[in-house]
Amino acid sequence: MVQDHVALAEIELCGELMIAASAAEAAGEERLSLARIDEVLGTVPGEVDETAWQSVPRAVPRCSAPSRPAQTGRATQPSGRPS
């Protein structure tokens, strides 16, 4: 079984952020503070390498076609089911 350890770590951090956001919401907070995000992610404010992102390979989009416009609503049949 092949595992992408970086992806697994990112998923775990994302989960930790969601848990923290849920707890903040339950406590009546509108959003997480930057300090709380840093705490959850285990980072130290000010220790950012602003050029690090430049060396990360980016995925090439699969298609250059424009995305479809959002649907405003779906028609329903008398039974209440979508048509």
N, C-alpha and C positions, 0 to 999 in steps of 0.2 A: 504494500500500500504506500503510495507516494503522498507525502504531506507537505504542504507549503506552510512552514513554521511562521513566516512573516504574516501571511494571511490569517492564520489561526490567532496570532497575537493581536492583530488588528480587530478581528471579530470579538475577541475577549474584551479589549478596551472599549469597543463600541457598546458592548453589553453593559460594562461598568458605567459608562456615561448614561445609558438609558435608565439603569437602576437609580443613579444619582438624580437624574432629571425627574423621575417618577416620585422619588422621596421629596425633592424640592417642591414639586407641584402639590403633594399631599400636605406640605407645611405651609402652603399658601403663597409660595414664591412663583413669580411669573417665568423666570428662567434661571439657569445656573450662572453664578458669577464666574468671571475669568479665574479668580483664585480657586474656586471649587473645581473648575475644569482642570486646572493645573494639578490640583491635589489628586483628583481621580486618575489622571493620566500619569502621575508620578514625575511631572516635569518641574523645573525650577524657572520661575519667570526671569526673563532677560537672557537665558541661555539658549538662544535660537541662532542657528546657522542659516541666514537668509539665502544663501546660495545652494543649500543642500538639495532643494527641490529641482534645481536645474539639471542635475545629473541623473535624475530618475527617468527611465524610459516611459514614454506615454503611449497608451494604446491608440492605434489609428482607427478612426471611425470606420465602420463597415460600409456605410452608405452615405452618400452626400445629398440624398434626396431630403427635401424639407419634411419636417414632421407634420402629421395630420393635425388639423385644428381640433380643438376639444369639442366634444358633443355637448349640446346644451340640454338635452333631455332625451329620454327614450319613450317611444309610443308603447302603450300597454293595451292588451286585449281586455275585453270586459271581465275576464277571470282575474285580472290583476297581474297576469304574467307578462313579461316583456315579449314583444312581437318578434 
